[in-house]
Amino acid sequence: MELKDFVRETLTQIAQGIQESLEPVREAGGYSNPAIRTQPKTTDSSHFASMGAGRNVFLVDFDVAVSVSEEAGSNAEAKLKVASFLSLGAGGDSSKQSSATNRISFKVPLALPVDPITEEELKTREAEAAKKSRERLQRVGRRTSSWT
C-alpha cells in the first residue's frame, strides 16, 4: 500500500469510526467526542487546538516503516510504500529492483466529528453567556453615562 493511501485510509477510518459510534454510545448513556471548549494542555500532546462549535483538533501520530523501491525495466517507477512483511505478486514485467526500508514519523492535525446534541448544547450555553455579557455591558454603560 502506498503511504498516501495508508494515511488517507487511516484518517478516514478514524473519522468514520467516531461518526458511527455517536448514536450507539449516546444510547448507552455516554457521548463520543462531545463538543467542548478547552485549551490545549501542555501535558497532553495529542490535543492540538480548538475550532468553533467545540470541535477539538487532535494530532494523529504516524510512525511508519516505509520502503522505497526503484525499478529499472519496462515499467520503471519509484514509489514510497508502507513496508509489509509479506509481499506476493506475479507479473510479466522484467525489471531490476533495489529497495530500502526506512522509518518515518509525522503528525497530522485532525478535527473529529462531534456529537450533534452536545454541539447544540454548547452553542446554546455560549449564546446565553454572550447575551448575559452584553446585558452587563449595557448596564455598566448606563451607569457611567449617568455620572457625566
C-alpha positions in Angstrom: 0.0 0.0 0.0 1.3 3.4 -0.9 2.0 5.8 2.0 -0.6 8.3 0.7 -3.3 5.6 0.6 -2.4 4.4 4.1 -2.6 8.0 5.6 -5.9 8.7 3.8 -7.5 5.4 4.9 -6.3 5.8 8.4 -7.7 9.3 8.9 -10.9 8.4 7.1 -11.5 5.3 9.2 -10.8 7.3 12.4 -13.4 9.9 11.5 -15.9 7.3 10.2 -15.4 5.3 13.4 -16.2 8.3 15.6 -19.2 9.2 13.4 -20.5 5.6 13.5 -20.1 5.5 17.3 -22.1 8.6 18.1 -25.5 7.1 18.4 -24.7 3.7 20.0 -22.6 5.5 22.6 -25.3 8.0 23.3 -27.9 5.1 23.6 -25.5 3.6 26.2 -25.6 6.9 28.2 -22.4 8.5 27.0 -21.1 10.9 24.4 -18.5 10.0 21.8 -16.3 13.0 21.2 -18.6 15.6 22.9 -18.4 19.3 21.7 -16.4 21.1 24.4 -14.3 24.2 24.7 -10.9 23.6 26.1 -7.4 25.0 26.0 -4.5 22.7 24.9 -2.8 21.3 27.9 1.0 21.3 27.8 1.0 17.7 29.1 -1.4 16.4 26.5 0.5 16.3 23.2 -2.5 14.8 21.3 -4.7 17.9 21.8 -3.6 20.5 19.3 -6.3 23.2 19.2 -10.0 24.0 19.3 -12.2 25.2 16.5 -15.6 26.7 16.5 -18.6 24.9 18.0 -16.5 22.9 20.4 -14.7 20.9 17.7 -11.3 19.9 19.0 -8.3 19.3 16.9 -6.1 16.3 17.8 -2.8 15.3 16.4 -2.7 11.8 14.9 0.8 10.4 15.3 2.1 8.3 12.5 5.3 6.2 12.9 5.5 4.1 9.8 8.1 1.8 8.2 8.3 2.6 4.6 10.1 1.0 1.7 11.4 2.9 -1.3 11.7 0.7 -4.3 13.3 1.8 -7.5 12.8 -0.3 -10.6 14.7 -0.2 -13.8 13.0 -2.0 -16.6 10.0 -1.9 -18.9 7.7 -0.3 -16.2 10.2 1.8 -14.3 8.8 3.7 -11.3 9.7 4.6 -7.8 7.1 4.6 -5.0 7.0 5.1 -1.3 5.1 2.2 0.2 4.2 1.2 3.7 6.5 -1.7 4.5 4.9 -5.1 4.7 6.4 -8.4 5.8 4.7 -10.4 3.2 4.6 -9.4 -0.5 3.1 -11.7 -3.1 2.9 -10.8 -6.8 3.0 -12.2 -10.3 3.6 -10.4 -13.5 5.3 -10.5 -16.8 7.3 -7.3 -16.5 11.1 -7.7 -16.4 12.9 -5.4 -14.1 15.9 -4.9 -11.8 14.8 -3.7 -8.4 16.5 -2.2 -5.4 14.8 -1.2 -2.2 15.5 0.3 1.2 13.3 0.4 4.3 13.2 3.4 6.5 11.1 4.6 9.4 9.3 8.0 9.3 7.3 9.8 11.9 4.9 12.7 11.4 1.7 14.2 12.9 -1.5 15.2 11.1 -4.0 17.6 12.8 -7.5 16.1 12.6 -10.8 17.7 13.7 -13.1 14.8 14.5 -16.8 14.8 14.1 -18.5 15.9 17.3 -21.8 14.7 18.9 -24.5 16.9 17.4 -26.5 17.0 20.7 -23.6 18.3 22.7 -22.7 20.7 19.9 -26.2 22.3 20.1 -26.0 22.4 23.9 -22.6 24.2 23.7 -24.0 26.7 21.1 -27.0 27.4 23.4 -24.8 27.8 26.5 -22.4 30.1 24.6 -25.3 32.2 23.2 -26.7 32.6 26.7 -23.3 33.6 28.1 -22.8 36.1 25.3 -26.3 37.6 26.0 -25.5 38.0 29.7 -22.2 39.7 28.9 -23.9 42.2 26.6 -26.6 42.9 29.2 -23.9 43.5 31.8 -22.0 45.9 29.5 -25.2 47.8 28.8 -25.9 48.2 32.5 -22.3 49.4 33.1 -22.7 51.8 30.1 -25.9 53.2 31.5 -24.3 53.8 34.9 -21.2 55.5 33.5 -23.3 57.8 31.3 -25.5 58.9 34.2 -22.3 60.0 36.1 -21.5 62.6 33.5 
